């Protein structure tokens, strides 16, 4: 089913804004696709979400260009790089490998569910449960600690790799669960936010190359959607990252999740 330009634009705008909020951009896209566009195939929901993540990938790449440059500098000048830069590079590499392998297995499992006769309400209920889990994780986070990127350890890569892998399930917020995990491990707000978004760059790119490359067709409609995702992602990333440190979105996520699950009774 080919979506219209308006449908692509709506999806792109939603992705651009919600990517930086702990409410799961993949979950929001899946809700729209299932309930308004009639797309309920689990595999299509995952690959469509991955496609729109390309827009916010480039937005994050531009916003975090200094950090990305330092990572590439460390990659090619490892011996002479600063300790902090080495630790960040090692962290990104290991979390990408861990979340990539586990995430791929989870996605393959979702693809195998194609035989299920899913409806918009069924998907809404499932995503509601996942969002509820995300909200509970957000509430459980303790006060920000004092650890920074230079304090990263190998066990942090395992924890964050597992967290990021779980976020391939629509409804589990990647930013929400990874930022929460970093805060629970006593990293300060700024370090947690930057590390979380740096983690997203390689996994989104690799995910699209492995899962979407063969079927990736840049139609004019799709390009408009991707452009909307990029523009709104770039416009809102700075504002929402600052806002997220001042406002606890956890209760919003939980209330939204409960309403979503209750909607199946309507």
Backbone as CSV, one residue per row, in Angstrom:
resi,resn,N_x,N_y,N_z,CA_x,CA_y,CA_z,C_x,C_y,C_z
1,UNK,0.843,-1.200,0.000,0.000,0.000,0.000,0.872,1.242,0.000
2,UNK,0.683,2.089,-0.998,1.456,3.320,-1.105,0.735,4.450,-0.366
3,UNK,1.419,5.049,0.597,0.824,6.137,1.364,0.825,7.424,0.552
4,UNK,-0.104,8.314,0.867,-0.173,9.599,0.183,0.877,10.540,0.767
5,UNK,1.106,11.658,0.100,2.102,12.618,0.572,1.711,13.181,1.935
6,UNK,0.407,13.402,2.158,-0.060,13.916,3.450,0.199,12.895,4.549
7,UNK,-0.057,11.633,4.243,0.184,10.577,5.234,1.660,10.471,5.580
8,UNK,2.519,10.568,4.570,3.965,10.539,4.810,4.410,11.747,5.637
9,UNK,3.856,12.923,5.337,4.220,14.130,6.073,3.822,14.023,7.537
10,UNK,2.617,13.485,7.785,2.158,13.318,9.171,3.090,12.390,9.938
11,UNK,3.437,11.263,9.318,4.349,10.311,9.959,5.719,10.932,10.212
12,UNK,6.207,11.713,9.249,7.505,12.363,9.397,7.513,13.374,10.523
13,UNK,6.452,14.156,10.624,6.347,15.168,11.689,6.282,14.497,13.056
14,UNK,5.465,13.440,13.151,5.338,12.710,14.420,6.683,12.110,14.828
15,UNK,7.389,11.505,13.876,8.704,10.941,14.163,9.682,12.021,14.615
16,UNK,9.693,13.154,13.919,10.628,14.224,14.238,10.454,14.778,15.639
17,UNK,9.215,14.841,16.104,8.942,15.394,17.432,9.090,14.347,18.529
18,UNK,8.509,13.165,18.320,8.463,12.179,19.405,9.760,11.407,19.605
19,UNK,10.684,11.473,18.644,11.950,10.747,18.797,12.685,11.170,20.056
20,UNK,12.550,12.435,20.443,13.307,12.952,21.588,12.519,12.855,22.894
21,UNK,11.288,12.360,22.842,10.475,12.208,24.040,10.459,10.743,24.482
22,UNK,10.315,10.489,25.778,10.292,9.099,26.264,8.928,8.453,26.077
23,UNK,8.333,8.593,24.886,7.014,8.006,24.648,7.022,7.089,23.427
24,UNK,8.186,6.767,22.911,8.362,5.818,21.808,7.822,6.338,20.486
25,UNK,8.708,6.839,19.667,8.316,7.306,18.331,7.825,6.135,17.482
26,UNK,8.453,4.962,17.651,8.014,3.776,16.907,6.587,3.395,17.287
27,UNK,6.282,3.526,18.578,4.932,3.232,19.042,3.910,4.184,18.450
28,UNK,4.260,5.468,18.402,3.351,6.466,17.842,3.111,6.224,16.358
29,UNK,4.181,5.919,15.625,4.034,5.645,14.194,3.184,4.405,13.975
30,UNK,3.400,3.374,14.787,2.630,2.136,14.647,1.154,2.359,14.933
31,UNK,0.871,3.221,15.913,-0.525,3.536,16.233,-1.217,4.205,15.052
32,UNK,-0.542,5.166,14.457,-1.117,5.879,13.315,-1.307,4.933,12.137
33,UNK,-0.280,4.143,11.855,-0.347,3.211,10.730,-1.470,2.186,10.914
34,UNK,-1.610,1.674,12.138,-2.597,0.622,12.394,-4.023,1.150,12.453
35,UNK,-4.203,2.288,13.128,-5.555,2.774,13.382,-6.104,3.705,12.304
36,UNK,-5.232,4.382,11.579,-5.709,5.346,10.580,-5.380,4.948,9.143
37,UNK,-4.298,4.177,8.961,-3.893,3.813,7.601,-4.134,2.340,7.289
38,UNK,-4.596,1.579,8.290,-4.917,0.182,8.063,-3.730,-0.742,7.873
39,UNK,-2.540,-0.332,8.330,-1.338,-1.161,8.211,-1.123,-1.888,9.535
40,UNK,-1.294,-3.207,9.551,-1.170,-3.967,10.798,-0.113,-5.065,10.740
41,UNK,0.548,-5.233,9.611,1.590,-6.247,9.491,2.784,-5.869,10.372
42,UNK,3.164,-6.721,11.350,4.251,-6.372,12.271,5.558,-6.026,11.566
43,UNK,5.898,-6.783,10.518,7.138,-6.515,9.793,7.124,-5.161,9.113
44,UNK,5.990,-4.809,8.508,5.854,-3.508,7.831,5.932,-2.367,8.840
45,UNK,5.338,-2.568,10.006,5.383,-1.533,11.050,6.824,-1.251,11.471
46,UNK,7.615,-2.316,11.629,9.010,-2.157,12.053,9.844,-1.470,10.979
47,UNK,9.739,-1.933,9.727,10.556,-1.368,8.648,10.152,0.063,8.321
48,UNK,8.853,0.372,8.423,8.396,1.751,8.183,8.945,2.680,9.248
49,UNK,8.927,2.212,10.480,9.475,3.004,11.585,10.974,3.250,11.386
50,UNK,11.692,2.205,10.968,13.126,2.341,10.711,13.401,3.382,9.632
51,UNK,12.561,3.369,8.589,12.733,4.322,7.490,12.644,5.759,7.995
52,UNK,11.637,6.070,8.792,11.462,7.439,9.280,12.542,7.828,10.293
53,UNK,13.155,6.822,10.916,14.265,7.115,11.825,15.484,7.657,11.076
54,UNK,15.540,7.441,9.771,16.640,8.015,8.988,16.625,9.537,9.057
55,UNK,15.432,10.124,9.058,15.322,11.576,9.133,15.875,12.119,10.430
56,UNK,15.488,11.505,11.550,15.999,11.963,12.838,17.455,11.542,13.039
57,UNK,17.888,10.514,12.318,19.305,10.136,12.338,20.162,11.310,11.848
58,UNK,19.786,11.891,10.726,20.554,13.016,10.183,20.409,14.265,11.056
59,UNK,19.256,14.427,11.695,19.069,15.556,12.607,20.014,15.427,13.802
60,UNK,20.073,14.222,14.389,20.972,13.980,15.522,22.429,14.080,15.094
61,UNK,22.719,13.638,13.877,24.091,13.689,13.366,24.578,15.129,13.290
62,UNK,23.717,16.025,12.846,24.077,17.441,12.759,24.160,18.069,14.147
63,UNK,23.185,17.753,14.995,23.163,18.341,16.332,24.365,17.903,17.170
64,UNK,24.777,16.640,17.001,25.892,16.093,17.780,27.169,15.984,16.948
65,UNK,27.309,16.871,15.966,28.438,16.774,15.027,29.792,16.850,15.725
66,UNK,29.910,17.634,16.793,31.191,17.742,17.491,31.553,16.423,18.155
67,UNK,30.568,15.812,18.806,30.803,14.524,19.463,31.111,13.429,18.442
68,UNK,30.409,13.472,17.302,30.631,12.487,16.245,32.033,12.647,15.662
69,UNK,32.449,13.880,15.483,33.803,14.136,14.957,34.857,13.564,15.903
70,UNK,34.644,13.763,17.213,35.604,13.256,18.194,35.648,11.727,18.182
71,UNK,34.503,11.105,17.945,34.468,9.645,17.858,35.265,9.141,16.663
72,UNK,35.069,9.773,15.509,35.805,9.356,14.315,37.295,9.639,14.460
73,UNK,37.627,10.746,15.117,39.038,11.072,15.359,39.674,9.995,16.234
74,UNK,38.933,9.541,17.257,39.440,8.493,18.143,39.587,7.171,17.408
75,UNK,38.676,6.919,16.470,38.701,5.669,15.721,39.983,5.542,14.901
76,UNK,40.437,6.649,14.312,41.613,6.622,13.446,42.887,7.093,14.146
77,UNK,42.753,7.636,15.348,43.925,8.062,16.127,43.748,7.591,17.570
78,UNK,43.499,6.292,17.716,43.119,5.742,19.020,44.201,5.949,20.086
79,UNK,45.442,5.687,19.749,46.518,5.755,20.744,46.714,7.155,21.310
80,UNK,46.527,8.159,20.480,46.782,9.535,20.921,45.509,10.251,21.400
81,UNK,44.380,9.568,21.369,43.118,10.191,21.781,43.019,10.298,23.296
82,UNK,42.152,11.185,23.759,41.916,11.346,25.185,41.210,10.102,25.726
83,UNK,41.406,9.840,27.018,40.802,8.679,27.668,39.284,8.710,27.527
84,UNK,38.690,9.880,27.729,37.233,10.001,27.641,36.733,9.642,26.251
85,UNK,37.420,10.134,25.220,37.022,9.849,23.842,37.136,8.358,23.530
86,UNK,38.183,7.720,24.064,38.352,6.273,23.865,37.207,5.502,24.511
87,UNK,36.836,5.913,25.716,35.780,5.218,26.430,34.434,5.367,25.727
88,UNK,34.167,6.552,25.201,32.917,6.779,24.474,32.892,5.926,23.211
89,UNK,34.005,5.884,22.485,34.092,5.086,21.263,33.874,3.605,21.569
90,UNK,34.558,3.091,22.607,34.387,1.689,22.993,32.944,1.401,23.392
91,UNK,32.364,2.330,24.125,30.980,2.192,24.580,30.020,2.098,23.400
92,UNK,30.172,2.980,22.426,29.292,2.996,21.260,29.453,1.716,20.433
93,UNK,30.693,1.273,20.254,30.948,0.064,19.467,30.316,-1.157,20.128
94,UNK,30.548,-1.337,21.428,30.033,-2.517,22.123,28.511,-2.494,22.253
95,UNK,27.929,-1.328,22.558,26.463,-1.266,22.667,25.811,-1.527,21.312
96,UNK,26.458,-1.065,20.241,25.922,-1.291,18.901,25.924,-2.775,18.550
97,UNK,27.018,-3.462,18.877,27.113,-4.907,18.603,26.069,-5.673,19.407
98,UNK,25.988,-5.371,20.707,25.057,-6.080,21.588,23.608,-5.830,21.179
99,UNK,23.244,-4.552,21.029,21.862,-4.220,20.674,21.544,-4.637,19.249
100,UNK,22.556,-4.641,18.370,22.327,-5.050,16.987,21.969,-6.519,16.888
101,UNK,22.733,-7.368,17.565,22.490,-8.816,17.517,21.149,-9.157,18.170
102,UNK,20.928,-8.654,19.391,19.687,-8.962,20.103,18.478,-8.324,19.419
103,UNK,18.652,-7.091,18.949,17.557,-6.402,18.266,17.156,-7.118,16.991
104,UNK,18.141,-7.640,16.262,17.873,-8.370,15.024,17.045,-9.620,15.314
105,UNK,17.370,-10.322,16.398,16.618,-11.519,16.776,15.183,-11.171,17.148
106,UNK,15.007,-10.051,17.845,13.659,-9.618,18.230,12.838,-9.251,16.994
107,UNK,13.473,-8.538,16.062,12.780,-8.138,14.832,12.377,-9.360,14.015
108,UNK,13.273,-10.352,13.930,12.947,-11.573,13.215,11.745,-12.276,13.849
109,UNK,11.661,-12.198,15.163,10.518,-12.776,15.873,9.241,-12.041,15.501
110,UNK,9.335,-10.700,15.423,8.167,-9.904,15.035,7.736,-10.234,13.610
111,UNK,8.720,-10.419,12.713,8.408,-10.777,11.327,7.671,-12.117,11.259
112,UNK,8.009,-13.020,12.181,7.399,-14.351,12.163,5.946,-14.325,12.607
113,UNK,5.493,-13.181,13.117,4.114,-13.062,13.580,3.174,-12.582,12.483
114,UNK,3.660,-12.595,11.229,2.851,-12.134,10.108,1.544,-12.909,9.972
115,UNK,1.539,-14.161,10.458,0.345,-14.989,10.294,-0.783,-14.559,11.227
116,UNK,-0.467,-13.762,12.238,-1.491,-13.331,13.175,-2.429,-12.326,12.531
117,UNK,-3.699,-12.424,12.845,-4.683,-11.489,12.313,-4.809,-10.328,13.296
118,UNK,-3.899,-9.380,13.176,-3.858,-8.259,14.111,-4.790,-7.139,13.656
119,UNK,-5.399,-6.480,14.622,-6.251,-5.326,14.331,-5.645,-4.094,14.967
120,UNK,-6.174,-2.935,14.630,-5.679,-1.690,15.209,-5.810,-1.693,16.717
121,UNK,-6.936,-2.253,17.236,-7.152,-2.272,18.682,-6.174,-3.222,19.374
122,UNK,-5.885,-4.344,18.728,-4.927,-5.299,19.298,-3.557,-4.657,19.423
123,UNK,-3.131,-3.977,18.352,-1.832,-3.315,18.363,-1.813,-2.187,19.384
124,UNK,-2.927,-1.441,19.488,-3.017,-0.348,20.464,-2.841,-0.882,21.880
125,UNK,-3.486,-2.015,22.179,-3.387,-2.599,23.515,-1.955,-3.046,23.807
126,UNK,-1.322,-3.699,22.821,0.049,-4.181,23.002,1.011,-3.014,23.213
127,UNK,0.848,-1.962,22.404,1.718,-0.795,22.536,1.453,-0.090,23.858
128,UNK,0.183,-0.098,24.297,-0.146,0.499,25.589,0.606,-0.176,26.725
129,UNK,0.699,-1.503,26.671,1.444,-2.245,27.687,2.919,-1.847,27.665
130,UNK,3.477,-1.735,26.447,4.879,-1.365,26.321,5.126,0.063,26.828
131,UNK,4.202,0.967,26.511,4.336,2.341,26.989,4.212,2.400,28.510
132,UNK,3.338,1.573,29.068,3.191,1.515,30.521,4.506,1.083,31.159
133,UNK,5.152,0.095,30.559,6.458,-0.371,31.032,7.480,0.762,30.964
134,UNK,7.464,1.522,29.854,8.377,2.649,29.693,8.150,3.695,30.778
135,UNK,6.876,3.994,31.062,6.551,4.988,32.085,7.023,4.568,33.464
136,UNK,6.843,3.281,33.776,7.285,2.761,35.077,8.800,2.872,35.207
137,UNK,9.511,2.570,34.104,10.969,2.708,34.106,11.351,4.160,34.367
138,UNK,10.603,5.101,33.743,10.896,6.523,33.922,10.711,6.941,35.381
139,UNK,9.623,6.467,36.009,9.353,6.845,37.397,10.402,6.275,38.339
140,UNK,10.880,5.075,38.030,11.814,4.384,38.924,13.213,4.986,38.913
141,UNK,13.489,5.855,37.939,14.831,6.424,37.879,15.084,7.315,39.091
142,UNK,16.274,7.227,39.609,16.644,8.001,40.789,17.184,9.359,40.376
143,UNK,17.556,10.150,41.363,18.118,11.463,41.067,19.395,11.311,40.252
144,UNK,19.629,12.237,39.300,20.819,12.148,38.456,22.093,12.094,39.283
145,UNK,23.042,11.315,38.845,24.313,11.203,39.550,25.333,12.186,39.034
146,UNK,26.585,11.885,39.303,27.670,12.793,38.920,28.610,12.168,37.892
147,UNK,28.322,10.930,37.487,29.213,10.259,36.542,29.095,10.880,35.155
148,UNK,30.246,10.927,34.458,30.291,11.469,33.104,30.850,10.413,32.157
149,UNK,31.011,10.804,30.899,31.460,9.847,29.886,32.786,9.197,30.258
150,UNK,33.658,9.922,30.935,34.971,9.380,31.305,34.859,8.246,32.326
151,UNK,33.671,8.105,32.946,33.466,7.064,33.954,32.824,5.802,33.380
152,UNK,32.651,5.739,32.063,32.042,4.571,31.422,32.873,3.316,31.664
153,UNK,32.163,2.194,31.887,32.821,0.903,32.073,32.206,-0.113,31.102
154,UNK,32.879,-1.266,30.943,32.397,-2.279,30.004,31.002,-2.792,30.371
155,UNK,30.714,-2.896,31.658,29.400,-3.409,32.061,28.291,-2.444,31.671
156,UNK,28.618,-1.153,31.539,27.629,-0.187,31.076,27.201,-0.494,29.642
157,UNK,28.142,-0.976,28.830,27.835,-1.332,27.443,26.834,-2.480,27.380
158,UNK,26.987,-3.462,28.277,26.065,-4.599,28.298,24.662,-4.149,28.693
159,UNK,24.578,-3.351,29.744,23.274,-2.884,30.226,22.566,-2.045,29.170
160,UNK,23.299,-1.102,28.581,22.693,-0.208,27.589,22.427,-0.923,26.269
161,UNK,23.259,-1.915,25.948,23.019,-2.702,24.743,21.714,-3.477,24.851
162,UNK,21.467,-4.076,26.020,20.221,-4.805,26.262,19.021,-3.864,26.207
163,UNK,19.177,-2.693,26.812,18.080,-1.718,26.836,17.730,-1.258,25.426
164,UNK,18.749,-0.939,24.632,18.496,-0.453,23.277,17.887,-1.548,22.400
165,UNK,18.297,-2.793,22.618,17.733,-3.903,21.851,16.235,-4.035,22.105
166,UNK,15.828,-3.857,23.353,14.407,-3.976,23.712,13.561,-2.918,23.025
167,UNK,14.176,-1.794,22.684,13.421,-0.670,22.112,12.993,-0.893,20.670
168,UNK,13.419,-2.002,20.033,12.935,-2.278,18.675,11.466,-2.685,18.706
169,UNK,10.959,-3.058,19.889,9.546,-3.390,20.040,8.754,-2.091,20.064
170,UNK,7.806,-1.883,19.138,7.010,-0.657,19.135,6.340,-0.430,20.483
171,UNK,6.531,0.754,21.047,5.971,1.074,22.353,7.033,1.218,23.418
172,UNK,8.190,0.556,23.230,9.314,0.730,24.148,10.142,1.903,23.642
173,UNK,10.190,2.965,24.411,10.910,4.164,23.993,12.417,3.950,24.085
174,UNK,13.114,4.080,22.953,14.566,3.909,22.948,15.229,4.967,23.820
175,UNK,14.849,6.221,23.592,15.455,7.299,24.381,15.064,7.172,25.849
176,UNK,13.781,6.848,26.106,13.312,6.737,27.484,14.026,5.655,28.260
177,UNK,14.150,4.465,27.670,14.733,3.341,28.400,16.252,3.461,28.527
178,UNK,16.925,4.028,27.503,18.385,4.163,27.588,18.790,5.312,28.519
179,UNK,18.058,6.424,28.443,18.354,7.543,29.348,18.091,7.124,30.787
180,UNK,16.976,6.415,31.008,16.660,5.937,32.357,17.754,5.015,32.878
181,UNK,18.237,4.107,32.013,19.290,3.176,32.425,20.564,3.927,32.804
182,UNK,20.906,4.946,32.023,22.106,5.734,32.322,21.938,6.529,33.618
183,UNK,20.744,7.082,33.838,20.496,7.832,35.071,20.503,6.893,36.277
184,UNK,19.958,5.685,36.093,19.975,4.699,37.180,21.401,4.283,37.537
185,UNK,22.286,4.383,36.535,23.690,4.046,36.782,24.502,5.270,37.212
186,UNK,23.774,6.330,37.611,24.365,7.517,38.250,25.091,8.461,37.288
187,UNK,24.740,8.447,35.995,25.302,9.442,35.077,24.482,10.718,35.181
188,UNK,25.128,11.863,34.992,24.403,13.126,35.067,23.520,13.307,33.834
189,UNK,22.569,14.250,33.924,21.574,14.456,32.860,22.202,14.660,31.489
190,UNK,23.148,15.595,31.413,23.746,15.946,30.120,24.454,14.756,29.492
191,UNK,25.244,14.038,30.292,25.966,12.872,29.775,24.990,11.783,29.334
192,UNK,23.932,11.565,30.114,22.948,10.542,29.778,22.269,10.850,28.452
193,UNK,21.879,12.107,28.256,21.206,12.505,27.025,22.118,12.348,25.815
194,UNK,23.343,12.844,25.927,24.261,12.784,24.792,24.638,11.347,24.442
195,UNK,24.918,10.542,25.462,25.279,9.148,25.213,24.109,8.383,24.590
196,UNK,22.908,8.657,25.054,21.731,7.992,24.512,21.555,8.291,23.030
197,UNK,21.695,9.557,22.645,21.485,9.911,21.244,22.662,9.503,20.363
198,UNK,23.867,9.482,20.925,25.008,8.966,20.167,24.825,7.480,19.873
199,UNK,24.271,6.752,20.842,24.018,5.323,20.668,23.071,5.045,19.509
200,UNK,22.148,5.967,19.280,21.119,5.737,18.262,21.667,5.813,16.841
201,UNK,22.748,6.562,16.639,23.234,6.819,15.277,23.653,5.549,14.530
202,UNK,24.594,4.762,15.053,25.011,3.578,14.280,23.940,2.513,14.150
203,UNK,23.121,2.324,15.196,22.132,1.246,15.152,21.015,1.557,14.162
204,UNK,20.622,2.821,14.047,19.595,3.203,13.072,20.130,3.031,11.653
205,UNK,21.368,3.452,11.427,21.969,3.332,10.099,22.132,1.863,9.702
206,UNK,22.664,1.056,10.615,22.867,-0.376,10.341,21.532,-1.085,10.148
207,UNK,20.541,-0.723,10.976,19.231,-1.337,10.864,18.603,-1.124,9.500
208,UNK,18.741,0.092,8.975,18.187,0.378,7.655,18.955,-0.331,6.550
209,UNK,20.269,-0.455,6.711,21.079,-1.136,5.697,20.723,-2.625,5.633
210,UNK,20.579,-3.248,6.808,20.311,-4.690,6.858,18.862,-5.030,6.515
211,UNK,17.924,-4.265,7.083,16.515,-4.641,6.968,15.758,-3.918,5.860
212,UNK,16.231,-2.733,5.491,15.445,-1.921,4.562,16.084,-1.696,3.206
213,UNK,17.365,-2.036,3.064,18.098,-1.642,1.855,17.470,-2.201,0.578
214,UNK,17.078,-3.472,0.601,16.520,-4.091,-0.599,15.187,-3.479,-1.007
215,UNK,14.381,-3.119,-0.006,13.039,-2.604,-0.287,12.960,-1.082,-0.208
216,UNK,14.110,-0.445,0.026,14.105,1.006,0.193,13.899,1.694,-1.148
217,UNK,12.727,2.307,-1.308,12.399,3.020,-2.544,12.061,4.461,-2.185
218,UNK,12.896,5.383,-2.632,12.693,6.786,-2.298,11.734,7.432,-3.296
219,UNK,10.451,7.175,-3.109,9.446,7.827,-3.935,9.339,9.287,-3.504
220,UNK,8.779,10.149,-4.356,8.610,11.560,-3.967,7.851,11.702,-2.650
221,UNK,6.799,10.912,-2.462,6.023,10.972,-1.222,6.871,10.593,-0.014
222,UNK,7.655,9.516,-0.173,8.500,9.053,0.926,9.572,10.089,1.271
223,UNK,10.128,10.737,0.260,11.159,11.756,0.490,10.605,12.944,1.264
224,UNK,9.363,13.329,0.967,8.735,14.421,1.712,8.570,14.034,3.179
225,UNK,8.190,12.788,3.421,8.051,12.312,4.789,9.380,12.291,5.520
226,UNK,10.419,11.844,4.821,11.754,11.796,5.402,12.266,13.204,5.692
227,UNK,11.991,14.133,4.796,12.398,15.526,4.986,11.680,16.140,6.192
228,UNK,10.402,15.817,6.348,9.639,16.316,7.496,10.220,15.777,8.795
229,UNK,10.601,14.498,8.790,11.207,13.886,9.962,12.514,14.600,10.323
230,UNK,13.315,14.903,9.309,14.599,15.578,9.519,14.402,16.997,10.047
231,UNK,13.548,17.778,9.390,13.350,19.184,9.761,12.775,19.316,11.167
232,UNK,11.710,18.558,11.451,11.102,18.656,12.771,12.007,18.068,13.847
233,UNK,12.784,17.054,13.475,13.742,16.504,14.424,14.815,17.509,14.787
234,UNK,15.315,18.221,13.783,16.363,19.216,13.998,15.845,20.423,14.767
235,UNK,14.602,20.833,14.458,14.020,22.002,15.120,13.707,21.747,16.594
236,UNK,13.361,20.517,16.920,12.895,20.236,18.283,13.920,19.577,19.195
237,UNK,15.016,19.052,18.658,15.943,18.292,19.494,16.525,19.124,20.635
238,UNK,16.948,20.342,20.338,17.548,21.182,21.379,16.521,21.543,22.444
239,UNK,15.340,21.974,22.007,14.288,22.385,22.940,13.826,21.232,23.820
240,UNK,13.562,20.085,23.206,13.025,18.960,23.946,14.057,18.300,24.859
241,UNK,15.324,18.345,24.469,16.356,17.788,25.340,16.484,18.618,26.612
242,UNK,16.344,19.938,26.479,16.388,20.807,27.656,15.132,20.615,28.504
243,UNK,13.997,20.502,27.840,12.730,20.348,28.540,12.668,19.036,29.307
244,UNK,13.264,18.001,28.739,13.207,16.678,29.363,13.946,16.632,30.693
245,UNK,14.853,17.586,30.905,15.588,17.624,32.165,14.803,18.354,33.252
246,UNK,13.734,19.055,32.837,12.967,19.841,33.797,11.605,19.246,34.100
247,UNK,11.054,18.485,33.145,9.717,17.926,33.289,9.778,16.409,33.280
248,UNK,9.093,15.788,34.217,9.020,14.333,34.267,7.856,13.863,33.391
249,UNK,8.179,13.252,32.260,7.154,12.801,31.315,6.563,11.446,31.708
250,UNK,7.065,10.866,32.789,6.666,9.500,33.138,5.159,9.372,33.359
251,UNK,4.573,10.307,34.108,3.141,10.205,34.396,2.314,10.421,33.134
252,UNK,2.788,11.292,32.254,2.108,11.487,30.970,2.096,10.185,30.185
253,UNK,3.236,9.502,30.166,3.348,8.243,29.433,2.401,7.193,30.024
254,UNK,2.343,7.094,31.346,1.504,6.088,31.999,0.020,6.352,31.748
255,UNK,-0.399,7.620,31.902,-1.803,7.970,31.649,-2.172,7.686,30.194
256,UNK,-1.277,8.051,29.282,-1.511,7.811,27.857,-1.627,6.317,27.577
257,UNK,-0.778,5.526,28.232,-0.798,4.074,28.040,-2.113,3.469,28.537
258,UNK,-2.584,3.923,29.707,-3.829,3.400,30.270,-5.020,3.752,29.377
259,UNK,-5.038,4.993,28.888,-6.109,5.423,27.984,-6.102,4.597,26.702
260,UNK,-4.896,4.308,26.220,-4.755,3.547,24.987,-5.289,2.122,25.158
261,UNK,-4.949,1.498,26.297,-5.437,0.142,26.549,-6.942,0.130,26.772
262,UNK,-7.453,1.196,27.391,-8.886,1.292,27.628,-9.669,1.516,26.344
263,UNK,-8.985,2.017,25.323,-9.659,2.344,24.062,-10.221,1.111,23.355
264,UNK,-9.735,-0.078,23.707,-10.241,-1.291,23.043,-11.677,-1.592,23.480
265,UNK,-12.108,-0.941,24.586,-13.470,-1.157,25.069,-14.471,-0.295,24.314
266,UNK,-13.961,0.696,23.588,-14.839,1.633,22.874,-15.340,0.995,21.583
